[in-house]
């Protein structure tokens, strides 16, 4: 008979009708939907989607054949570049996909630049460490030299100290 599934079906139908009534009453809230509540980094995607929906509502159904011809002509004459899309000499607005690609390219370039800078800093640091170790090793060799009897060579140590004093002044 009229069991659980039937009642569930009726409930879904009621909810659907209620939703349709709300949509008929409120058209102005739909405009705000795409701009106010979405995060900043995704807003351009939602705005593009909203524009598509508005164009679909305004366009008459018999225009579909003409739009396909225009689309084919635009594809033939377009020069594709991420910075701008030109059709028959006129500038057109970028689609959300093109904007996203541009943004991706910018981020990619920024990452590559940062990576390059980090690599340069790393090489400079390694070079500085290598020079520092080399100087230390030379000083250590000089300071560790011993006489024939095994005593430290004080003349060499005095020369190292003299060089340090001369470099500091």
Buried (B, 14 or more C-beta within 10 A) or exposed (E): EEEEEEEEEEEEEEEEEEEEEEEEEEEEEEEEEBEEEBEEEEBBBBBBEBBEEEEEEEEEEEEEEEEEEEEEEEEEEEEEEBEEBEBEEEEEEBBBEBBBEBEEEEEEEEEEEEEEEEEEEEEEEEEEEEEEEEEEEEEEEBEEEEEEEEEEBEEBBEEEEEEEEEEEE
